[in-house]
Protein backbone atom coordinates (compact mmCIF):
# COMPACT_ATOMS: atom_id res chain seq x y z
CA UNK A 1 0.00 0.00 0.00
CA UNK A 2 2.88 2.40 0.76
CA UNK A 3 5.45 1.21 -1.80
CA UNK A 4 5.95 4.69 -3.28
CA UNK A 5 7.27 5.95 0.07
CA UNK A 6 10.43 3.90 -0.51
CA UNK A 7 11.48 6.67 -2.91
CA UNK A 8 13.14 9.53 -0.96
CA UNK A 9 12.01 12.31 -3.31
CA UNK A 10 8.42 11.15 -3.02
CA UNK A 11 8.68 10.88 0.78
CA UNK A 12 9.69 14.55 0.89
CA UNK A 13 6.84 15.47 -1.43
CA UNK A 14 4.39 13.36 0.59
CA UNK A 15 5.39 15.01 3.87
CA UNK A 16 5.10 18.52 2.44
CA UNK A 17 1.69 17.72 0.98
CA UNK A 18 0.38 16.37 4.31
CA UNK A 19 1.09 19.72 5.94
CA UNK A 20 0.10 21.92 3.02
CA UNK A 21 -3.19 20.18 2.23
CA UNK A 22 -4.44 20.71 5.77
CA UNK A 23 -3.74 24.43 5.37
CA UNK A 24 -5.35 24.46 1.93
CA UNK A 25 -8.59 22.93 3.24
CA UNK A 26 -8.63 25.33 6.17
CA UNK A 27 -8.34 28.23 3.72
CA UNK A 28 -11.00 26.76 1.43
CA UNK A 29 -13.53 26.52 4.25
CA UNK A 30 -12.58 30.00 5.52
CA UNK A 31 -12.82 31.50 2.03
CA UNK A 32 -16.27 30.03 1.35
CA UNK A 33 -17.53 31.19 4.74
CA UNK A 34 -16.04 34.66 4.27
CA UNK A 35 -17.81 35.02 0.91
CA UNK A 36 -21.04 33.74 2.42
CA UNK A 37 -20.73 36.20 5.32
CA UNK A 38 -19.77 39.25 3.24
CA UNK A 39 -22.63 38.59 0.81
CA UNK A 40 -25.33 38.12 3.46
CA UNK A 41 -25.64 34.34 2.95
CA UNK A 42 -26.17 34.69 -0.81
CA UNK A 43 -25.65 31.32 -2.61
CA UNK A 44 -25.17 33.09 -5.96
CA UNK A 45 -22.20 35.02 -4.52
CA UNK A 46 -20.59 31.73 -3.54
CA UNK A 47 -21.15 30.41 -7.06
CA UNK A 48 -19.48 33.51 -8.52
CA UNK A 49 -16.43 32.98 -6.27
CA UNK A 50 -16.16 29.39 -7.48
CA UNK A 51 -16.49 30.49 -11.11
CA UNK A 52 -13.75 33.12 -10.72
CA UNK A 53 -11.42 30.60 -9.11
CA UNK A 54 -11.84 28.05 -11.89
CA UNK A 55 -12.31 30.23 -15.00
CA UNK A 56 -8.52 30.61 -15.58
CA UNK A 57 -8.37 26.85 -16.11
CA UNK A 58 -10.27 27.31 -19.38
CA UNK A 59 -7.52 29.50 -20.77
CA UNK A 60 -4.33 28.33 -19.06
CA UNK A 61 -4.40 24.60 -18.33
CA UNK A 62 -3.61 23.40 -21.87
CA UNK A 63 -0.70 25.83 -22.15
CA UNK A 64 0.38 24.85 -18.64
CA UNK A 65 0.63 21.26 -19.87
CA UNK A 66 2.87 22.35 -22.75
CA UNK A 67 5.00 24.33 -20.28
CA UNK A 68 5.29 21.30 -17.98
CA UNK A 69 6.64 19.23 -20.88
CA UNK A 70 9.24 21.89 -21.72
CA UNK A 71 10.70 23.01 -18.39
CA UNK A 72 12.00 21.59 -15.11
CA UNK A 73 8.79 20.69 -13.27
CA UNK A 74 10.37 20.89 -9.82
CA UNK A 75 11.57 24.47 -10.32
CA UNK A 76 8.26 25.43 -11.89
CA UNK A 77 6.40 24.10 -8.84
CA UNK A 78 8.66 26.02 -6.45
CA UNK A 79 7.86 29.30 -8.21
CA UNK A 80 4.13 28.58 -8.23
CA UNK A 81 4.07 27.70 -4.53
CA UNK A 82 5.77 31.00 -3.68
CA UNK A 83 2.94 32.78 -5.50
CA UNK A 84 0.32 30.74 -3.58
CA UNK A 85 2.00 31.69 -0.29
CA UNK A 86 1.90 35.38 -1.20
CA UNK A 87 -1.80 35.24 -2.09
CA UNK A 88 -2.68 33.61 1.25
CA UNK A 89 -0.80 36.31 3.14
CA UNK A 90 -2.58 39.10 1.24
CA UNK A 91 -6.04 37.64 1.85
CA UNK A 92 -5.23 37.05 5.51
CA UNK A 93 -3.93 40.58 5.98
CA UNK A 94 -7.05 42.09 4.39
CA UNK A 95 -9.33 39.99 6.56
CA UNK A 96 -7.46 40.59 9.83
CA UNK A 97 -7.34 44.33 9.19
CA UNK A 98 -11.12 44.40 8.86
CA UNK A 99 -11.10 45.98 5.39
CA UNK A 100 -11.82 42.85 3.37
CA UNK A 101 -14.62 43.39 0.87
CA UNK A 102 -16.34 40.89 -1.38
CA UNK A 103 -14.51 42.21 -4.45
CA UNK A 104 -11.16 41.61 -2.68
CA UNK A 105 -12.05 37.95 -2.24
CA UNK A 106 -13.28 37.72 -5.82
CA UNK A 107 -10.01 39.17 -7.14
CA UNK A 108 -7.88 36.79 -5.07
CA UNK A 109 -10.08 33.86 -6.12
CA UNK A 110 -9.23 34.72 -9.71
CA UNK A 111 -5.48 35.06 -9.09
CA UNK A 112 -5.47 31.83 -7.10
CA UNK A 113 -7.21 30.18 -10.04
CA UNK A 114 -4.42 31.38 -12.33
CA UNK A 115 -1.71 29.83 -10.17
CA UNK A 116 -3.72 26.60 -9.75
CA UNK A 117 -4.12 26.34 -13.53
CA UNK A 118 -0.34 26.30 -13.86
CA UNK A 119 0.32 24.15 -10.79
CA UNK A 120 -2.03 21.21 -11.22
CA UNK A 121 -0.77 19.87 -14.62
CA UNK A 122 2.84 20.28 -13.46
CA UNK A 123 2.19 18.55 -10.13
CA UNK A 124 0.17 15.73 -11.66
CA UNK A 125 2.82 14.96 -14.28
CA UNK A 126 5.62 15.39 -11.70
CA UNK A 127 4.33 12.36 -9.77
CA UNK A 128 5.62 9.98 -12.44
CA UNK A 129 9.00 11.73 -12.41
CA UNK A 130 9.36 11.13 -8.68
CA UNK A 131 8.43 7.43 -8.54
CA UNK A 132 8.65 6.08 -12.11
CA UNK A 133 5.89 4.50 -14.17
CA UNK A 134 5.75 1.25 -12.16
CA UNK A 135 4.73 3.04 -8.97
CA UNK A 136 2.71 5.92 -10.41
CA UNK A 137 -0.70 4.32 -9.79
CA UNK A 138 0.16 3.71 -6.14
CA UNK A 139 1.53 7.24 -5.79
CA UNK A 140 -1.66 8.74 -7.25
CA UNK A 141 -3.71 6.83 -4.67
CA UNK A 142 -1.42 7.91 -1.81
CA UNK A 143 -1.67 11.53 -2.98
CA UNK A 144 -5.44 11.20 -2.78
CA UNK A 145 -5.22 9.66 0.69
CA UNK A 146 -3.28 12.61 2.11
CA UNK A 147 -5.48 15.07 0.26
CA UNK A 148 -8.56 13.52 1.79
CA UNK A 149 -6.99 13.02 5.19
CA UNK A 150 -6.46 16.78 5.09
CA UNK A 151 -10.10 17.16 4.03
CA UNK A 152 -11.05 15.47 7.30
CA UNK A 153 -8.65 17.41 9.51
CA UNK A 154 -8.74 20.80 7.75
CA UNK A 155 -12.51 21.46 7.76
CA UNK A 156 -12.84 20.08 11.28
CA UNK A 157 -10.21 22.57 12.51
CA UNK A 158 -11.55 25.39 10.35
CA UNK A 159 -15.16 25.03 11.45
CA UNK A 160 -14.26 25.65 15.10
CA UNK A 161 -11.35 28.02 14.44
CA UNK A 162 -13.61 30.40 12.49
CA UNK A 163 -15.80 30.72 15.58
CA UNK A 164 -12.83 31.19 17.94
CA UNK A 165 -10.44 33.43 15.96
CA UNK A 166 -12.22 34.33 12.70
CA UNK A 167 -11.28 33.49 9.13
CA UNK A 168 -8.20 35.73 8.79
CA UNK A 169 -5.82 33.58 10.82
CA UNK A 170 -6.73 30.52 8.74
CA UNK A 171 -5.39 32.23 5.63
CA UNK A 172 -2.15 32.96 7.49
CA UNK A 173 -1.96 29.33 8.61
CA UNK A 174 -2.23 28.22 4.98
CA UNK A 175 0.67 30.52 4.06
CA UNK A 176 2.83 28.81 6.68
CA UNK A 177 1.80 25.34 5.51
CA UNK A 178 2.66 26.22 1.90
CA UNK A 179 6.23 26.77 3.06
CA UNK A 180 6.42 23.03 3.82
CA UNK A 181 5.87 22.20 0.13
CA UNK A 182 8.53 24.68 -0.95
CA UNK A 183 11.01 23.19 1.53
CA UNK A 184 10.27 19.63 0.33
CA UNK A 185 10.81 20.57 -3.33
CA UNK A 186 14.08 22.35 -2.52
CA UNK A 187 15.39 19.34 -0.56
CA UNK A 188 14.79 16.84 -3.39
CA UNK A 189 17.65 15.27 -5.31
CA UNK A 190 17.09 16.15 -9.00
CA UNK A 191 19.46 13.37 -10.12
CA UNK A 192 17.06 10.74 -8.72
CA UNK A 193 14.07 11.90 -10.76
CA UNK A 194 12.69 9.70 -13.56
CA UNK A 195 12.64 12.40 -16.18
CA UNK A 196 11.42 11.88 -19.71
CA UNK A 197 13.22 13.23 -22.78
CA UNK A 198 13.55 17.01 -23.03
CA UNK A 199 10.93 18.57 -25.31
CA UNK A 200 12.32 21.47 -27.36
CA UNK A 201 10.22 24.56 -27.98
CA UNK A 202 8.39 24.09 -31.28
CA UNK A 203 5.21 25.27 -32.94
CA UNK A 204 2.14 23.07 -32.85
CA UNK A 205 2.92 21.19 -29.63
CA UNK A 206 -0.46 22.00 -28.10
CA UNK A 207 -2.34 20.76 -31.18
CA UNK A 208 -0.11 17.67 -31.23
CA UNK A 209 -1.22 16.82 -27.70
CA UNK A 210 -4.91 17.24 -28.58
CA UNK A 211 -4.53 15.00 -31.64
CA UNK A 212 -2.78 12.38 -29.52
CA UNK A 213 -5.79 12.19 -27.19
CA UNK A 214 -8.29 12.27 -30.05
CA UNK A 215 -6.69 9.16 -31.57
CA UNK A 216 -7.02 7.25 -28.28
CA UNK A 217 -10.54 5.95 -27.59
CA UNK A 218 -9.60 5.00 -24.02
CA UNK A 219 -8.41 8.53 -23.21
CA UNK A 220 -11.40 10.12 -24.94
CA UNK A 221 -13.78 8.03 -22.81
CA UNK A 222 -12.06 9.16 -19.63
CA UNK A 223 -12.07 12.82 -20.69
CA UNK A 224 -15.75 12.89 -21.67
CA UNK A 225 -16.93 11.14 -18.51
CA UNK A 226 -14.71 13.28 -16.24
CA UNK A 227 -16.12 16.45 -17.82
CA UNK A 228 -19.76 15.56 -17.16
CA UNK A 229 -19.22 14.19 -13.66
CA UNK A 230 -16.98 17.05 -12.50
CA UNK A 231 -19.15 19.78 -14.04
CA UNK A 232 -22.52 18.55 -12.80
CA UNK A 233 -21.88 15.95 -10.09
CA UNK A 234 -18.86 16.89 -8.01
CA UNK A 235 -20.16 20.45 -7.63
CA UNK A 236 -21.85 19.18 -4.46
CA UNK A 237 -18.77 20.47 -2.60
CA UNK A 238 -19.95 23.98 -3.45
CA UNK A 239 -23.46 23.14 -2.25
CA UNK A 240 -22.40 22.09 1.26
CA UNK A 241 -22.26 25.60 2.82
CA UNK A 242 -25.62 26.36 1.21
CA UNK A 243 -27.18 23.20 2.66
CA UNK A 244 -25.56 23.79 6.06
CA UNK A 245 -26.81 27.39 6.36
CA UNK A 246 -30.05 27.50 4.37
CA UNK A 247 -31.46 23.97 4.72
CA UNK A 248 -30.31 22.82 8.18
CA UNK A 249 -29.65 26.33 9.61
CA UNK A 250 -26.24 25.54 11.16
CA UNK A 251 -23.17 27.74 11.59
CA UNK A 252 -19.60 27.31 10.35
CA UNK A 253 -19.04 24.30 12.60
CA UNK A 254 -22.01 22.54 10.97
CA UNK A 255 -20.54 23.20 7.52
CA UNK A 256 -17.14 21.96 8.69
CA UNK A 257 -18.66 18.72 9.99
CA UNK A 258 -20.42 18.02 6.68
CA UNK A 259 -17.12 18.56 4.83
CA UNK A 260 -15.42 16.22 7.29
CA UNK A 261 -18.00 13.47 6.72
CA UNK A 262 -17.41 13.70 2.96
CA UNK A 263 -13.71 13.38 3.68
CA UNK A 264 -14.23 10.25 5.80
CA UNK A 265 -15.56 8.58 2.67
CA UNK A 266 -12.93 9.97 0.34
CA UNK A 267 -10.07 9.07 2.70
CA UNK A 268 -11.38 5.51 3.03
CA UNK A 269 -11.74 5.26 -0.73
CA UNK A 270 -8.22 6.56 -1.29
CA UNK A 271 -6.72 3.93 1.02
CA UNK A 272 -8.74 1.23 -0.72
CA UNK A 273 -7.40 2.50 -4.06
CA UNK A 274 -3.81 2.38 -2.80
CA UNK A 275 -4.25 -1.22 -1.70
CA UNK A 276 -6.15 -2.24 -4.83
CA UNK A 277 -3.53 -0.69 -7.11
CA UNK A 278 -0.83 -2.96 -5.70
CA UNK A 279 -2.64 -5.86 -7.38
CA UNK A 280 -2.97 -4.46 -10.89
CA UNK A 281 -3.51 -1.42 -13.04
CA UNK A 282 -6.61 0.79 -13.22
CA UNK A 283 -9.63 -0.51 -15.13
CA UNK A 284 -12.25 1.26 -17.25
CA UNK A 285 -14.98 -0.90 -15.73
CA UNK A 286 -14.25 0.51 -12.28
CA UNK A 287 -14.33 4.05 -13.71
CA UNK A 288 -17.83 3.53 -15.12
CA UNK A 289 -19.22 1.81 -12.02
CA UNK A 290 -17.84 4.43 -9.64
CA UNK A 291 -19.26 7.26 -11.78
CA UNK A 292 -22.70 5.65 -11.73
CA UNK A 293 -22.57 5.04 -7.96
CA UNK A 294 -21.44 8.62 -7.40
CA UNK A 295 -24.55 9.85 -9.17
CA UNK A 296 -26.85 7.38 -7.41
CA UNK A 297 -25.51 8.20 -3.93
CA UNK A 298 -25.78 11.92 -4.67
CA UNK A 299 -29.47 11.59 -5.52
CA UNK A 300 -30.07 9.53 -2.37
CA UNK A 301 -28.23 12.10 -0.24
CA UNK A 302 -30.39 14.90 -1.62
CA UNK A 303 -33.52 13.44 -0.05
CA UNK A 304 -32.13 12.65 3.40
CA UNK A 305 -34.58 14.32 5.83
CA UNK A 306 -32.34 15.31 8.76
CA UNK A 307 -28.90 16.83 9.27
CA UNK A 308 -27.60 13.54 10.71
CA UNK A 309 -28.88 11.29 7.91
CA UNK A 310 -27.72 13.79 5.30
CA UNK A 311 -24.23 13.85 6.82
CA UNK A 312 -24.00 10.05 7.06
CA UNK A 313 -25.07 9.71 3.41
CA UNK A 314 -22.11 11.89 2.43
CA UNK A 315 -19.68 9.11 3.47
CA UNK A 316 -20.50 6.61 0.66
CA UNK A 317 -20.82 9.56 -1.73
CA UNK A 318 -17.28 10.62 -0.85
CA UNK A 319 -16.01 7.04 -1.29
CA UNK A 320 -17.53 6.77 -4.78
CA UNK A 321 -16.19 10.22 -5.70
CA UNK A 322 -12.57 9.49 -4.84
CA UNK A 323 -12.69 6.05 -6.45
CA UNK A 324 -13.85 7.69 -9.67
CA UNK A 325 -11.24 10.47 -9.55
CA UNK A 326 -8.34 8.16 -8.63
CA UNK A 327 -9.22 5.69 -11.36
CA UNK A 328 -9.51 8.43 -13.99
CA UNK A 329 -6.20 10.02 -12.97
CA UNK A 330 -4.35 6.69 -12.90
CA UNK A 331 -5.77 5.64 -16.28
CA UNK A 332 -4.50 8.84 -17.88
CA UNK A 333 -1.10 8.75 -16.14
CA UNK A 334 -0.34 5.16 -17.12
CA UNK A 335 -1.73 5.34 -20.65
CA UNK A 336 0.44 8.15 -22.07
CA UNK A 337 4.03 8.30 -23.25
CA UNK A 338 6.38 10.41 -21.06
CA UNK A 339 6.92 13.16 -23.63
CA UNK A 340 3.15 13.70 -23.86
CA UNK A 341 2.32 13.47 -20.16
CA UNK A 342 2.30 17.20 -19.40
CA UNK A 343 0.04 18.07 -22.33
CA UNK A 344 -2.37 15.20 -21.69
CA UNK A 345 -2.55 16.09 -17.99
CA UNK A 346 -3.19 19.70 -19.00
CA UNK A 347 -6.22 18.54 -21.00
CA UNK A 348 -7.28 16.28 -18.13
CA UNK A 349 -7.16 19.23 -15.73
CA UNK A 350 -9.16 21.30 -18.22
CA UNK A 351 -12.02 18.78 -18.39
CA UNK A 352 -11.81 18.11 -14.63
CA UNK A 353 -11.84 21.73 -13.47
CA UNK A 354 -12.81 23.71 -16.55
CA UNK A 355 -16.50 22.98 -16.14
CA UNK A 356 -16.58 24.66 -12.73
CA UNK A 357 -17.19 28.14 -14.21
CA UNK A 358 -20.41 26.58 -15.49
CA UNK A 359 -21.11 24.36 -12.51
CA UNK A 360 -20.40 26.98 -9.83
CA UNK A 361 -22.95 29.62 -10.91
CA UNK A 362 -25.36 26.87 -11.98
CA UNK A 363 -25.21 25.38 -8.47
CA UNK A 364 -25.90 28.76 -6.88
CA UNK A 365 -28.77 29.45 -9.27
CA UNK A 366 -30.39 26.04 -8.71
CA UNK A 367 -30.07 26.38 -4.94
CA UNK A 368 -31.66 29.83 -5.10
CA UNK A 369 -34.45 28.83 -7.49
CA UNK A 370 -35.28 25.26 -6.44
CA UNK A 371 -33.85 24.93 -2.93
CA UNK A 372 -30.50 23.95 -1.43
CA UNK A 373 -30.99 20.23 -2.14
CA UNK A 374 -31.56 20.61 -5.89
CA UNK A 375 -27.87 20.64 -6.98
CA UNK A 376 -27.53 17.20 -5.41
CA UNK A 377 -30.35 15.39 -7.17
CA UNK A 378 -29.89 17.17 -10.52
CA UNK A 379 -26.11 16.75 -10.58
CA UNK A 380 -26.36 13.15 -9.42
CA UNK A 381 -28.84 12.25 -12.15
CA UNK A 382 -26.62 13.77 -14.86
CA UNK A 383 -23.55 11.89 -13.55
CA UNK A 384 -25.35 8.53 -13.52
CA UNK A 385 -26.72 9.07 -17.03
CA UNK A 386 -23.26 10.06 -18.33
CA UNK A 387 -21.80 6.82 -16.94
CA UNK A 388 -24.53 4.77 -18.60
CA UNK A 389 -24.04 6.58 -21.94
CA UNK A 390 -20.26 6.00 -21.91
CA UNK A 391 -20.77 2.34 -21.04
CA UNK A 392 -23.19 1.89 -23.95
CA UNK A 393 -20.72 3.49 -26.37
CA UNK A 394 -17.89 1.23 -25.21
CA UNK A 395 -20.03 -1.89 -25.35
CA UNK A 396 -20.99 -1.10 -28.95
CA UNK A 397 -17.33 -0.64 -29.82
CA UNK A 398 -16.48 -3.98 -28.29
CA UNK A 399 -14.07 -2.76 -25.59
CA UNK A 400 -11.14 -0.44 -25.25
CA UNK A 401 -7.40 -1.01 -25.46
CA UNK A 402 -5.43 -0.19 -22.32
CA UNK A 403 -1.63 -0.19 -22.05
CA UNK A 404 -0.90 -2.15 -18.91
CA UNK A 405 2.85 -2.73 -18.75
CA UNK A 406 6.15 -1.30 -19.94
CA UNK A 407 7.65 -2.92 -23.02
CA UNK A 408 11.06 -1.65 -24.08
CA UNK A 409 10.95 2.13 -24.37
CA UNK A 410 7.21 2.23 -24.91
CA UNK A 411 4.05 0.44 -23.93
CA UNK A 412 2.62 -2.86 -25.00
CA UNK A 413 -1.12 -3.45 -25.11
CA UNK A 414 -1.58 -6.76 -23.33
CA UNK A 415 -5.32 -7.24 -23.61
CA UNK A 416 -8.64 -5.73 -24.55
CA UNK A 417 -10.85 -5.06 -21.59
CA UNK A 418 -14.55 -5.65 -22.03
CA UNK A 419 -16.86 -3.28 -20.15
N, C-alpha and C positions, 0 to 999 in steps of 0.2 A: 504493500500500500504506500510506503514512503521511500521507494527506491530512488526517486529523483533527488532526495536529500543527501545521497552519497556524493553528489557533485558539489564541490565547495562554492563555486560561483552561484549555483542555484540556492544553496543554503543561505548565503548572504542576501540574495534577492528575497527569498521566502521570509527571512526575519524582518527585513525592512518593510515588506508588504503587510505583515501581521500588525506592526505598529501603525503604519500609515493608513491602512484600511479602516481601523477603528476611528482614527481622526476624521477620515473622509465621511464615514457614516454619521458621526456626530455633527459635522458641518452640514450634511445633507438634511438631517432632521431639523437643525437650527435654521437653515435657510428657508425650508418650506414653512416652518412655523412663523418666521419673521415676515415672510410675504403674506401669509394668512392674517397675521396680526395687523400689519401696516395697511392692508386692504380692507379691513373690517370683515374678515371671514368670507371673502369673495372667492368662490371656486374658480371663476374665470381668470382672476389675477394669478392664481397658482398655475393654471394652464398656460398663461402667457409666459410665466417664468420658465416653465419646462420647455416651451417652444423656443425661447431665446437661447437656452442652454444647449439645445440640440440642433438648431438651424445651421450653425457653422459646419456640422458634419456633412450636410448636403453639398457644400462647396469645397471642403478641404480634405475629406477622408481619402478620396481617390488619389489626390496629389500627395497626401501624406504617405500612402503606400509606395508610390514611386520614390519619394524621398528616402523611405526606410530601406529600399533596395539599393540605393546609391551610396549612402553615408554610413558611418560607424553608429550603429543603433545605440550602443551604450552611451556615447557622448551626446547623442541627440536626446536621449531620455534624461540625462543630467540637466541639460539646458531647460527642458520642458518642466521638470520638477522645480527648478528654481523659480520659474514663472508662476507655477501653482502656489508655491510658498508665499510669493509676493502678493498674489490676489487674496489669499486668506488673511494676511496681515491687514490689507487695506479694508476689507469688509469688516473685520473685527474692530479696527480702529474707528470706523464710521459708526458702528453699532454702539460701542462702549462710550463714545463721545456724546451720544444721544442725538446726532444729526442725521442718522440714516433715514433716507426716504425711499419710497418704493422704486423710483427711477434709478437710485444708486444700486439697488439689488438687481434690477433688470440689466443694467449695464455690466455688472460683474458676472451675472449669469452668462451673458453673451461672450465676454472675454474668457471665462472659464470653459465655455463650449469650444472656443477656438483652440485653446491649449489641449483640451481633451481630444479634439479631432486629429491633432498631430500625434498625441501620446499613445492612443489606443492601438493603431496599426503597428507602430514601432514596438510597443510592449508585447503585443500578441506574437509578432514574428520573432521577437528576441528570445522567447521561451525556447524555441528549437535551437537557437544558437548556444544557449546555456547548457542544455542537457543532451542534445543530439536527437535524431529522429526516433531512435528506439525507445526513448523515455518521454517523448513529447506528450503522448496521451495521458500518461500518469501525471506529468507536471501540470497539464491543463486542469486535471481534476483536483490536484492539490491547491492550485491557485484559487479555484472556486471554493475549496473548503475554507481557506483563510479569509477569502472575501466574505463568505457567508457566516463564518465565525464572528467576523467583525460586525456583520449585520445583526447578530444577536447582541453583542456587547455594546456596540456604538449607540444604537437607538435606546437601549435600556439605560445607559448612562445619560444620554442626551435628554430623554424625557424628564428625568428628575433634575438634571443640572439646569435646564431651562427655568424650572421653577425656583431653584435655589439662587443661581447667579445670573440668569438671563442668557440670551443667545450669543452675546458678543465674545465671551470667554471661550465658547466652543469653537469659534473661528480661529482664535489664537492657538488653541490646543491642536487644531488641524495643521496649522503652520509648523508647529514644533514636530508633529508626527511626520510631516513631509520630509523633514531633515533626515529622518532615519533611512528613507529610500535613497536620498542623495548620497549619504555615507556608504550605504551598501554598494551602490554602483561604482563609487570611487575606489572601494576596497577590492573590487573584483580583479582577477588576473586575466587580462585580455588574451594572453597566449593560450589559455585553456578553453576559449570559446570555439564552438563548432560553426565556424563561419562559412557561408557559401561563397561562390566566386564573385569577385567585384563586378558590379554592373556599371559600365561607363555611361556618361551622360549622352543620350541620343534622342532624336526626335521620334515620336510615335510610341514611346514605351507605355504610356497610359492605355492607348488603344490596343496595343499588343496584349496587355493584361486582360482587358475586357474580352478580346477575341479568344484568349486561352480558356476563360471560364465558359464562354458561349459554346465552345466545342465539346465541353464536358457535361454530359447529362446528369452525372452525379452531383457536380457542383451547382448546376442550375437548379436542381431540385432543392438542395439545401438553401440556396439564396432566396428562392421564391417563398418557401415555407417560413423561413426566418423573418422575411419582410412582413408577411401577414400576421404572424403570431406576435412579433415585437411591436408592430404598429397598433394593433387592435386588442391584443390579449394581455401583454405584459405591462400595459399602461395602468394596471390595477395598483401599482406602487404609487402612482400619482393620486389615485382615488382614496388612499387610506386616510390622509388627514381630513378629507371631506367627509368620509364616513364617520371618523372618530368625532368630529365636531358637530356635524349637521344631522347625522342619523342617530348616534348614540349619546351625543351631548357630553363628551368627555373633554378633558384638557390635554395638555401636551404629554402628560404621563400616559394617558389612554392611547394616544397615537403611537407613542414609543413602544408600548406593549404590543400593539397590533403588528408593528414592524418587526419586533422581536419574534413573535409567533411565526411570521412568514420565514424568518431566518432560521428558526428551528428546523423547519422542513427543508430549506435549501442547504443548510449545513449537513443534515443527515443524508440528503441526496448526493452531495458532493463527496462525502466519505464513501458512500456506496459506489459512486463512479470510480473513485480511485482504486477501490478493491476490485471492481469488475474489470477495469482496464488492465490489470495485471494478468488477466486470463485471455486476452485477445483484443483486437482492434475495435473501433466503433462501428456500429451497424446502422444502416438506413432504417431497418425495421423498428429499432428502438427509437429513432428520431420521430417517426410517424406516430408510434403509439404514445410516446410522451407528449407530443403536441396535442393529440386528441384528448388525453387525460387532463392536460392543463386546461383546455377549454371546458371539459365536462365539470371538473372541480370548481372552476371559476363560476359557472352557472349555479352550481349547488350552493357555493358560498354566498352568492348574491341574495339567496332567499332564506338564509339563517335568521331566525327571529330575534335573538338576543345578542348582546355584546359577547358573552361567553361562547355561545355556539358559533358565532361568526368568527371569533378569534381562533377557535380550535379547527375550524374548517380551513383556515389559512395554512395550516401545517402540511396537509397533503398537496395543497395547491403549490406551496413553495417547493416541495419535493419534485413534483412533476415539472415545474419551471426550470429548476437547475439541471435536471436530467436532460431536458430538451436542449438547453443552452450548452451544456458540456458536450453532448453528443455532436451537436452542430459544429462547435468550435474544433473538436478533435477530428471530425471528418474532413474539414477544410485543411487543417494543419498537416494531416498525414497524406492528403491526396495531391498536394502540389509539389512541384520541383523547387529546390531552394532558391533559385534565381527569380522565381515568380512569387515567392511567399509574401513579400511586402505588399505587392500590388493586389494579390488576391485577398489578403487580410484587409487591405484598404476598402475593397468592394464589400467584404463581409461586414465590416464596421458600418459602412454606408447603409446596407439593408437592415442591419440590426438596430442602429440608432437613428438613421435618417428619417424614419417614419414618425419619430417623436414630435417634430414640428406640426404634424397632422394630428397625431394621437393626443398630444398634450391639450391643445385648445378644444379638440373634440370631446375629451373626457370632461373638461370643465363645463362645456356647453350641455352635454348630456346630463351631468349631475345637476345643473341649474334648471334644465327644462323638464327632466323626467325623474329627478330624485337621485340621491347619492349612491343608490345601489345599481342604477342603470348601466354604468360603465362595466360593471362586472358581468351581468348576464348578456349584454350585447357583445362585448369583447370576447367572452368565452365562447359564444355561439359561432362567431366568425373564425376563431382559432380552430375549433373542432371541425368546421366545414372545410377549412383550408387543408387540414391534415387528411381528411377523406378524399378531397379532390386530388391532392398530390399522390395518394396511394393508388387511386384509380388510374391516373396517368402512367405510373410506373408499372402497374399490373398489365396494362395494355401494351406497354413496350417490352414486357417480358423480363424485367429486372434491370439492374444497373451495375456497371463494372466499378469495382472499388480496388484501388491499389492497397495491398495489405502488408507488403514486406519489401525490404530493400533488395535490389538485384543489380549487382555491379554498381555503376554510378547513377542508376536511375531507379525505376520502380517496375516491378513485375505484377501484372494482374493475375492473381492466383485462382479466382473463381468469380462466378456471377451470382450475386445474392438475389434471391427471389424475395419479393415483399410478402 
